[in-house]
């Protein structure tokens, strides 16, 4: 039996170091992506106000977390997401409603604003774009991970070799990991067991994929930007077309 396949291109820009801008974000232009980043510590003083923006479903999801630290990060992140989306839509954060895709990716009913939320141990980030779906992934260098074992299971031999020869193997591992996750989130699939089918170490990666849902939902190509932020965090953003502008803002 011949298994169905299709081609996919993943363009990866060289990792860039970015500073968080502490200014009011500009108007969202076409083919631009604005990323908002905040640590949990920065958001914590506003906990009650942000938590008050959550709807019943979000409150119920928060209560399912076993550990208080994870519940707090969820509530802060989703409350802040609502506050930021209110800035872009003009709709009060508490009244924003979401539509969920086949695999749970949230979106707005209006099609002129796309967004994606990501969190990690000590921070959250939200990316917004006016013209196309996007995927965002955030990681922290403080994350405990056996990068050699995980790389052997999820990464290509070429990616593993680059990680092994890197002066900062854990950071290189997390760069590749965020790129793969950003592509999956941009597609709407979100999770795929065989991450080795997504090669992200070269400027242009020509791939053949056979994951049924990913084949159906992914764009023909993705353009990925990765930022090393000052401190401990890395962010990757994936879009189906090149971005003309990408900016990073703090809380």
Secondary structure as GFF3:
##gff-version 3
##sequence-region A 1 251
A	DSSP	beta_strand	6	12	.	.	.	ID=ss1
A	DSSP	beta_strand	16	18	.	.	.	ID=ss2
A	DSSP	beta_strand	32	39	.	.	.	ID=ss3
A	DSSP	alpha_helix	40	44	.	.	.	ID=ss4
A	DSSP	alpha_helix	47	51	.	.	.	ID=ss5
A	DSSP	alpha_helix	56	63	.	.	.	ID=ss6
A	DSSP	alpha_helix	68	89	.	.	.	ID=ss7
A	DSSP	three_ten_helix	93	95	.	.	.	ID=ss8
A	DSSP	beta_strand	99	100	.	.	.	ID=ss9
A	DSSP	beta_strand	106	107	.	.	.	ID=ss10
A	DSSP	beta_strand	114	120	.	.	.	ID=ss11
A	DSSP	beta_strand	123	129	.	.	.	ID=ss12
A	DSSP	beta_strand	134	140	.	.	.	ID=ss13
A	DSSP	alpha_helix	147	154	.	.	.	ID=ss14
A	DSSP	alpha_helix	157	165	.	.	.	ID=ss15
A	DSSP	alpha_helix	169	187	.	.	.	ID=ss16
A	DSSP	three_ten_helix	195	197	.	.	.	ID=ss17
A	DSSP	beta_strand	204	209	.	.	.	ID=ss18
A	DSSP	alpha_helix	212	217	.	.	.	ID=ss19
A	DSSP	beta_strand	221	229	.	.	.	ID=ss20
A	DSSP	beta_strand	233	239	.	.	.	ID=ss21
A	DSSP	beta_strand	245	250	.	.	.	ID=ss22
###
